[in-house]
Amino acid sequence: MKTRKSKSTASARAVLASDSTTAVTAAQAEAEKRQSSVVIAIVDDGGDPIVLRRLDDTQVASVQVSIDKARTAAIYRRPSKDFVTTVHTACGK
């Protein structure tokens, strides 16, 4: 996926609109192959949605969850799953 330098910081990267369309199409194809009902959210480097696609039969509550997960990954520059791992480690799980 191509990136461009963000105007906000020299080290940040932003997703190009054309690439986000390609990515969401690929993600949808993978979800359909797995027979998964999901919401696909792609955000910019500030965490604002660029593309949002809710597949058929996906619960409405998943829309905000997907945006929040994508935003967390974008603004903290790491997968949102890392936070779950950190909490589990701190709790001794």
C-alpha positions, -999 to +999 in steps of 0.1 A: +000+000+000+013+034-009+017+061+017+024+097+017+039+119+043+013+135+065+012+173+068+008+169+106+042+153+113+071+143+091+072+107+104+035+100+102+021+083+071-014+087+056-033+062+035-041+073+000-078+072-009-072+049-039-052+025-018-079+024+009-104+013-017-081-015-028-076-025+009-112-026+018-121-046-013-094-072-004-106-073+032-141-078+021-131-107-002-112-123+027-142-119+051-165-134+025-141-163+019-142-170+057-180-164+058-175-137+084-199-108+090-177-078+098-173-041+096-142-029+078-129+005+089-099+023+074-088+055+090-063+082+083-032+089+105-054+110+128-079+082+133-106+097+112-126+073+090-117+072+053-137+041+043-163+022+063-180-009+050-205-030+069-211-064+053-245-079+052-259-093+084-233-076+106-246-062+138-249-025+139-229-022+172-198-035+153-197-002+133-185+019+162-162-009+176-144-011+142-139+026+140-126+027+176-102-002+170-089+014+138-085+048+154-066+033+183-042+015+160-037+047+140-031+072+168-009+048+189+009+034+159+004-002+170-024-029+168-052-024+192-047-060+203-014-049+220-035-031+246-054-064+254-021-082+258-008-055+281-039-057+303-038-095+304-001-094+314-008-069+341-036-090+355-016-121+354-037-138+327 
